[in-house]
Amino acid sequence: MSDAPSVDRKHRPLRWIPIWPIAFSCALFILSLTWPPALDLVSPGAVIAVIVGLMAGIMGMVPGIHMNGPLGKPSLEDDEREAALRKDSFLFCLGLLAFLNCLGQPFLMILSHLQNWQTVQSASVAASALMLNATLFGCLPTLYASWNLRQLPKE
């Protein structure tokens, strides 16, 4: 990642851009968990349409972030340092996702039983949890690799 003109500028570190879809999907997940009483008056179709629209917007950003980040090029072109960075990025992402899902799924099941969720709220929580998982899987490796990618010193 030097400043030489021959360096591919398409696959550059994206240090702040992947945080936006992660933050939006976390906010949508928290909103679906809290389920404000005002949403009880709104038709279930409208709530689902808004959730699907937000999901489509966020999921439209994830492939672009991955393809323009440091992991966007084919892995066959990686040198040893880039291969180690790619491996560490995906191991971090999958480890974090496994940890969050092992803790989160039983918590959501207990919470739904204690609060007696209706079908619409259960569906919105499940859809937003799926979207959060997909967003984290798409953005976390790029975020991790971008922050751990060392810049070559300028000569």
N, C-alpha and C positions, 0 to 999 in steps of 0.2 A: 504494500500500500504506500509506495513512495510517490513523490510528486513528478516522476518521470512521465513524459507524454505517452510512452508505450504502455503504461499501466491501464488496465480496464477500469474505467470510472463507473461502469454500470453496477458493479458489485462492491459497494462502499459500505462502511459501517453506518448503521442506522441506530443511533443511540436513543433518540427520544420519540421517534415516530411510532414504534411498536407499542409504546405505553398507551397511546390513545385508544386503539381498539380494545386493549385489555381493560382500561378504565371504564369504557362505555359498557362492555359486557359485564363487568363487576357491578356497575351501577344498575343495570337491568336486572341482574340476579338478586341484588339487595331489594330493589323495588318489588320484584315478584315475591320475595320472602315476606316483606312487611305488609303487602297487599292493603293499601289504604282503603278505608270504608267507602270512600267516594267511588271506587271502582266497582262496588257492588251494584250501583245504580246504572252503570254503563253496560251495554249489551255484551255478552261474551264474544260475539263475532268481531266487534270493534276492538276489543282488547287483544284478541288473537291477531287481527290484521295489523295493529300497531307493533306487536312483538315480531311478527314476520317481517315487517318493513325494516325494523331496526336490525334484525338478524341478517337480512339481505345486504344492508348497508355495511355492516361490520364485516361480514364474510366476503364482501367485494374488495375490502381493503387488505385482507390477510394474504392472498396470493401475490399481490403486488409488493407487499412488504417483504415476503420471503424471496421473491425473484430478484429484487433489487438489493438485498442485503448481502453480507459476506458469504452466506451459504447458498446463494442462488445459482451458482455455476455448477456444472456436473461434478460429481465426486471423483470421477476418473482424472480430472485435471488437478487434483489436490497434491501438494507436496506433503512432507511428513508433518510439518507444523500445522497446516490447514486441516489435514486428516485428523490430527489429535484435537484440534479445536472443534471440528464437526462432531467427533465422537463425544467429547465432553459436553457440548451444547445439547445434544439429544439425550444423553444420560441424565443431565440435570433436569431437562424438561420432563422426561418420562418418570424420573424419581419423584419430582414435585407433584405431578399429576396423580401418580399412584398414592402418594401420601394424602393428598387432598381428597381423593375419592374414597379411600379407605376410611377416613374420618367423617367425610361429609355425607355419604349415603346413609349410614345408620342414624346420623343426626337428623337428616331430613325425614326419614321414616318415623322417628320418634316425635319430631315436631309436628308432622302432619296428623299423627294420631292424637296428640295432646290438644292441638288447636282445632281439630275436626274440620280440616280443609274441605272445601267444595271441589267438585271435579275441575272447574275452570282454573282455580288457583293451583291445584295439583298439576294440571297440564302446563300452566305458565311457568311454574317452578322447574318442571322437568325440561321444558324447552329452553329456558334460560340457562339451566345447568349444562345442558348439551352444548349450547352456544358458547358458554364460558370455557368448557373443555376444549372445544374446537379452536377457539381463539387463542387459548394458552398454548395448545399444541402447534399452532401456526406461527405464533409470534415469539414465544419464549426462546426457542433456539437462536433466532436472529438477534434478539435482545442480548442474550448471554454471549453470543459470538462477537457482537459489536462492541460490548464493553470489555471483552478479554482480548480483542485483537490489538496487537502492539503495532504502533506506527513506526516505520523505519526512520531513523534520524536523517535530518536534512544535512547535506554536505556542502 
